């Protein structure tokens, strides 16, 4: 009995030693910064000088701001669009490419190519395309006689224009889902063909159920990207016009730029809480069970 206890103790020590580097990195680069910004959110601080405890003043002030409400709403819109538009598009393309149509190697590369290009470069290209004298207005005028409009300067179209140019880049999630489809046993499709199932029925009753775990993961990642969205909007509109495209990330950056650090950390706490709540609800609703792993056992 003593021997078993000593062996168990050695195993626990070895596990702890293996986990120690990760725990140190997690504490240094996540836990400590999180606790620091949590503490700072209850103070008045400009990044220099001493902190003055202010209680919940920053939270009350932030919640009362109209632009903060707009930012939260925009973050939710971003999360929904990336999770329930971008991922389904990526899934559709991945399932088509998995059927090995003619030129599928080339198409796979083309769809993924934007993911290796700088976000700044892509944003600047779209700024030029959305310009009143850009190709989009030119094409719409030539085809439908529409008058040129400032897509990024019009409050009614700015948010949709930015979301559109992000949603169409499906390459990252397409590759993830495409790789998962390759692991589905072909015997399932062969059996379905013998039973008379057409391509659509095979995809609906075999591919999608087998991809459930991957789809939950990709939707979770996409919504996380949407909640923390910053780059494209900041580069294309800076959160304007009239704050209609602002996000929590932009709000946080602008407060830090104005040396309102305590307010910026408060925004950061709300951003963390929003992401945690949304992802937790998603995982609760969708679940995380992966039928592929069950089939492989």
C-alpha positions in Angstrom: 0.0 0.0 0.0 2.8 2.4 0.9 4.5 1.6 -2.4 1.4 2.5 -4.3 1.1 5.8 -2.4 4.7 6.7 -3.1 4.3 5.9 -6.8 1.1 8.0 -6.9 3.0 10.9 -5.3 5.8 10.7 -7.9 3.2 10.7 -10.7 1.6 13.8 -9.2 4.9 15.6 -8.9 5.9 14.7 -12.5 2.6 16.0 -13.7 3.0 19.2 -11.8 6.6 19.7 -13.2 5.3 19.1 -16.7 2.5 21.7 -16.2 4.7 24.2 -14.3 6.1 26.0 -17.4 2.6 26.5 -18.8 1.3 27.7 -15.4 4.1 30.2 -15.1 3.4 31.5 -18.6 -0.3 31.6 -18.0 0.1 33.5 -14.7 2.7 36.0 -16.2 0.9 36.7 -19.4 -2.8 36.3 -18.6 -3.7 36.0 -14.9 -1.5 38.9 -13.7 -2.5 41.3 -16.5 -6.1 40.4 -16.0 -6.0 41.1 -12.2 -4.1 44.3 -12.9 -6.7 45.7 -15.3 -9.4 44.5 -13.0 -7.9 46.5 -10.1 -7.2 49.5 -12.4 -10.8 49.6 -13.5 -11.8 50.6 -9.9 -9.4 53.5 -9.9 -8.8 56.9 -11.5 -5.5 56.7 -13.4 -3.9 58.3 -16.5 -1.1 55.9 -16.9 1.3 58.0 -14.8 1.2 59.1 -11.2 -0.6 57.4 -8.4 -3.9 55.6 -8.7 -6.9 56.9 -6.8 -9.6 54.4 -5.8 -12.9 55.3 -7.4 -15.1 52.3 -6.8 -17.7 51.6 -9.5 -17.5 55.1 -11.0 -15.9 54.0 -14.2 -18.5 51.2 -14.7 -21.4 53.5 -14.0 -20.0 56.2 -16.4 -19.3 53.7 -19.1 -22.7 52.0 -19.0 -24.4 55.4 -19.2 -22.6 56.3 -22.4 -24.5 55.9 -25.7 -21.4 55.2 -27.7 -20.7 52.3 -25.4 -24.1 50.8 -26.1 -23.4 51.2 -29.8 -20.0 49.5 -29.4 -21.5 46.5 -27.6 -24.2 46.1 -30.2 -21.6 46.3 -33.0 -19.5 43.6 -31.4 -22.5 41.4 -31.2 -23.3 42.0 -34.8 -19.7 41.2 -35.8 -19.8 38.0 -33.7 -23.1 36.9 -35.3 -22.0 37.6 -38.9 -18.7 35.8 -38.6 -20.2 32.9 -36.7 -23.3 32.4 -38.7 -22.5 33.7 -42.2 -18.7 33.4 -42.6 -18.5 29.8 -41.2 -21.5 28.4 -43.1 -20.0 29.9 -46.3 -16.6 28.3 -45.5 -18.4 25.0 -44.7 -20.2 25.1 -48.0 -17.1 25.7 -50.0 -15.2 23.1 -48.1 -17.8 20.4 -48.8 -17.7 21.3 -52.5 -13.9 21.1 -52.7 -14.0 17.8 -50.8 -15.9 16.4 -53.8 -12.7 17.1 -55.9 -14.2 19.2 -58.7 -12.0 20.2 -61.6 -9.5 22.8 -60.5 -10.1 22.2 -56.8 -6.4 22.6 -55.9 -6.3 26.0 -57.5 -9.6 27.1 -55.9 -8.4 26.0 -52.5 -5.3 28.1 -52.8 -7.2 31.1 -54.1 -9.7 31.0 -51.2 -6.9 30.8 -48.6 -4.6 33.4 -50.2 -6.1 36.5 -48.5 -5.2 35.0 -45.1 -1.5 35.3 -45.9 -1.9 39.0 -46.9 -1.6 41.8 -44.4 -4.9 43.0 -42.9 -3.7 46.6 -43.5 -3.1 46.0 -47.2 -6.5 44.4 -47.6 -8.2 47.2 -45.7 -6.5 49.8 -47.9 -7.6 48.0 -51.1 -11.2 48.0 -49.9 -11.0 51.7 -49.0 -10.1 52.4 -52.6 -12.8 50.0 -53.9 -15.5 51.7 -51.8 -14.4 55.2 -52.9 -17.0 57.3 -54.7 -14.9 57.0 -57.8 -13.9 53.4 -57.1 -14.7 50.2 -59.1 -17.7 49.2 -57.0 -19.5 52.5 -57.7 -18.4 52.3 -61.3 -19.8 48.8 -61.7 -23.1 49.6 -60.0 -23.5 52.7 -62.1 -22.8 50.8 -65.4 -25.0 47.9 -64.6 -27.9 49.4 -62.7 -27.5 53.2 -63.1 -27.0 53.7 -59.4 -25.5 57.1 -58.4 -22.0 56.9 -56.7 -22.1 56.9 -53.0 -19.6 57.1 -50.2 -20.1 53.6 -48.7 -17.7 54.1 -45.8 -18.9 57.7 -45.1 -22.6 57.0 -45.1 -23.9 55.9 -41.6 -26.5 53.6 -43.2 -23.9 51.6 -45.2 -20.6 51.9 -43.3 -21.0 49.0 -40.9 -22.4 46.6 -43.6 -19.6 47.5 -46.0 -16.9 46.7 -43.5 -18.5 43.4 -42.4 -18.9 42.4 -46.0 -15.3 42.8 -46.8 -14.4 40.6 -43.8 -17.0 37.9 -44.1 -16.1 36.9 -47.7 -12.6 35.9 -46.6 -13.5 32.3 -45.7 -10.1 30.7 -46.3 -9.0 30.1 -42.7 -12.2 28.3 -41.6 -12.5 26.6 -45.0 -9.1 24.9 -44.6 -10.0 23.7 -41.1 -13.4 22.3 -42.2 -11.9 20.9 -45.4 -9.3 19.0 -43.4 -12.0 17.5 -41.2 -14.0 16.3 -44.2 -11.0 14.3 -45.4 -11.1 12.3 -42.2 -14.6 11.1 -42.8 -14.6 7.4 -43.9 -15.5 7.0 -47.5 -17.3 3.7 -46.7 -20.2 5.8 -45.2 -20.7 7.6 -48.6 -20.4 4.3 -50.5 -23.1 2.7 -48.3 -25.3 5.8 -48.8 -24.9 5.5 -52.6 -25.9 1.9 -52.5 -29.0 3.0 -50.5 -29.8 5.5 -53.3 -28.8 8.7 -51.5 -27.9 11.6 -53.8 -25.1 14.1 -53.2 -27.3 16.6 -51.2 -28.6 13.8 -48.9 -25.1 12.5 -48.4 -23.9 15.9 -47.3 -26.9 16.6 -45.1 -27.1 13.2 -43.3 -23.3 12.3 -43.3 -21.0 15.2 -43.7 -22.7 17.8 -41.6 -23.4 15.5 -38.6 -19.8 14.2 -38.7 -18.5 17.8 -38.8 -20.5 18.9 -35.8 -17.6 19.1 -33.4 -15.5 21.1 -36.0 -18.3 23.4 -36.8 -18.9 24.2 -33.1 -15.2 24.9 -32.7 -15.0 27.1 -35.9 -18.1 29.1 -34.9 -16.7 29.6 -31.5 -13.4 30.9 -33.0 -15.3 33.1 -35.5 -17.4 34.7 -32.8 -14.4 35.3 -30.6 -12.7 37.0 -33.6 -15.9 39.1 -34.0 -16.1 40.1 -30.4 -12.5 41.3 -30.3 -12.7 42.9 -33.8 -10.5 46.0 -34.2 -8.1 46.2 -37.2 -10.3 46.5 -40.3 -12.8 49.0 -38.8 -10.1 51.2 -37.3 -8.2 51.3 -40.6 -11.2 51.9 -42.8 -13.4 54.3 -40.7 -11.8 54.8 -37.3 -15.1 53.9 -35.7 -17.0 56.6 -37.7 -19.0 58.1 -39.2 -20.8 59.3 -36.0 -19.5 56.2 -34.1 -21.8 53.9 -36.1 -19.0 51.4 -36.7 -17.2 51.7 -33.4 -16.4 48.5 -31.4 -15.2 47.9 -27.9 -11.7 47.4 -29.2 -11.7 50.8 -30.8 -13.3 52.4 -27.8 -10.6 50.9 -25.6 -7.9 52.1 -27.9 -9.2 55.7 -28.1 -9.5 55.9 -24.3 -5.9 54.7 -23.9 -4.8 57.2 -26.6 -6.4 60.0 -24.5 -4.6 58.7 -21.4 -7.8 57.6 -19.8 -6.3 54.3 -18.7 -8.7 53.4 -16.0 -11.7 53.9 -18.3 -9.9 51.8 -21.0 -9.3 49.0 -18.5 -13.0 49.1 -17.6 -13.8 48.7 -21.3 -11.4 45.8 -21.4 -13.2 44.1 -18.5 -16.5 44.5 -20.3 -14.9 43.0 -23.5 -13.7 40.0 -21.6 -17.0 39.5 -19.9 -18.9 39.8 -23.2 -16.7 37.3 -24.9 -17.0 34.9 -22.0 -20.8 35.1 -21.8 -21.3 34.7 -25.6 -18.9 31.8 -26.0 -20.3 30.1 -22.9 -23.9 30.4 -24.2 -22.8 29.1 -27.6 -21.1 26.1 -26.2 -24.2 25.4 -24.0 -26.6 25.6 -26.9 -24.5 23.9 -29.6 -22.6 21.4 -27.4 -19.1 20.2 -28.1 -19.6 16.5 -28.7 -17.8 15.3 -31.9 -19.5 12.3 -33.6 -16.3 11.6 -35.5 -14.4 10.9 -32.3 -17.2 8.6 -31.1 -17.1 6.7 -34.4 -13.3 6.2 -34.1 -13.5 4.6 -30.7 
